[in-house]
């Protein structure tokens, strides 16, 4: 397909459409976390139902995102992208009108199917349509715009929840999606691989969808039932077996859904390893930082959201700039330095102890958040450009789907594994703290049963007032100790991502083996 300049009319409409569609998914993800209490009260949802309101979408997205990327390459990127947007709009509308939690969970599955077609489609359309010399800048623009919108999600969600309008978190997707469909249908040309008559690898598609669904389900269930429960180890084991079967199918298939030759390319393999480690560390770090601020440090939810403004501002200011520089000089420097700075930020945040609240923000949390934001700002656009630049254009949807699947699976992995570790760390710290508090064995047991709730642990009401204060202080100190260990592990994952870049990334991305256009530089 003939590519277009970023600043041409069609290039601008491609960017606007991709940003609008991606923003729907990102707003939905961040704002929904904030409105969950209002949603739970309105629908009388139980705790497990609330859990699955979040994860039904994530489960389908992780399972089908590879299929969505490949369908775009084979059937037409614009067509599949538009189909995903339409399904996402339908799912969002149905979610908004859901009268109970059960139907909301069902319609979140529909949203996940739409997201799996839509999310890889946005980057695939940019990568295959925008001129190669401007691709990093285009992806940087996409990153900056979608990050700005995403970071506004919590504030929007909080305002709607306070006004009793939580359903509009879903309804807001409808006008955005309809505008994106109009622009795509009237302003953007189709993009597909015209040089292939290969049929879709249905055996591979079904196998990888089931594999990723089982892996995701297993990781999501571990915090609730434990690894030794069949729903935990059984689902993960079955998912791994299906993953091995998928690799075997792809080796024998005449038209594999995921050409395994892609992974012979050191840059493609290295960038996906980097993605896994970096986004696992980032996901765990951001989750526990927010919990610490709200549950222990005395920040309100709005104040906690505002503390991430430096992160947002840096992404908006630097993402496009770093993408442009990566176009000129190659991504290697950015993909080594960016994750390293992000790791340094997470490590700095791990040393934040008990504070007096938001008034100490600038001397406690701000330096770490600034470093984390700077590192991610230098990483996101060059990383995506390196992934896309390492494959030929006709595999851009597949590459985007793989990279998106890796980032989603790493997020699930981080929430499950770090959630379980946090409970272990918190329980151990709490046991040490309780040694200095004169409690009866039964009272100690009551206090320890709250460890599953981490920073939201409640003091047993039967305790006398003096002991309640001591136990509350023990909860806070125990959580901060667990938080520090989790943040150090998250920092370690970011440093490991930097190491992947050092080992695998060259100064200029080269095409995957078998590509028609090898990069000779």
Number of C-alpha atoms within 10 A of each C-alpha: 13 8 14 19 17 22 13 11 12 18 20 18 19 26 22 17 26 25 22 22 28 26 24 27 21 19 24 19 18 19 25 24 15 23 23 20 14 19 22 17 10 14 15 13 18 11 10 9 17 20 14 20 25 17 20 21 23 27 25 24 31 28 29 25 32 29 26 30 35 31 25 29 28 24 17 19 31 25 20 23 29 25 17 25 32 22 20 31 26 18 26 28 20 20 26 17 15 17 12 15 21 16 15 24 22 18 25 26 25 23 29 27 26 31 33 29 32 33 27 32 36 26 29 29 28 26 26 26 25 26 17 20 14 21 28 34 25 30 26 32 25 26 23 26 22 24 22 19 19 22 21 19 24 25 19 19 25 23 17 19 22 11 10 14 15 25 21 19 23 22 18 17 24 20 11 17 24 17 15 23 21 13 16 22 15 9 15 19 14 14 24 25 18 12 9 11 9 10 12 16 19 12 14 24 24 15 20 25 23 19 26 26 21 24 28 29 24 28 24 23 18 23 19 16 13 16 19 10 14 15 20 23 18 16 21 23 17 16 24 16 12 22 20 15 16 23 18 12 18 20 15 9 15 12 16 22 27 26 16 13 12 22 15 11 18 19 28 26 19 22 22 25 20 28 27 26 26 29 24 28 31 24 20 25 28 16 14 23 21 18 19 24 24 20 17 22 20 16 21 14 17 14 14 20 20 16 19 18 18 18 23 23 19 21 30 21 14 22 30 26 20 24 31 23 16 30 22 13 12 21 28 24 19 27 29 24 21 28 35 27 25 32 33 22 26 31 25 22 25 25 18 18 16 15 15 10 15 17 10 11 15 11 10 19 23 20 17 24 24 20 25 29 25 25 27 26 31 31 32 25 33 32 27 26 26 29 24 30 25 27 26 21 26 22 27 30 31 30 31 27 30 22 27 25 24 22 23 24 24 23 23 24 23 24 23 23 18 24 21 17 16 23 18 16 22 26 22 16 19 23 15 12 17 18 10 10 13 11 15 9 9 9 13 17 11 16 22 20 13 17 23 18 11 26 26 17 18 17 18 16 9 9 14 9 10 8 14 16 13 17 23 17 14 20 29 24 20 24 29 26 21 25 27 23 19 25 27 21 20 29 32 20 24 32 24 22 30 26 20 23 24 16 12 17 24 16 13 20 26 25 25 23 17 11 17 11 13 15 13 8 7
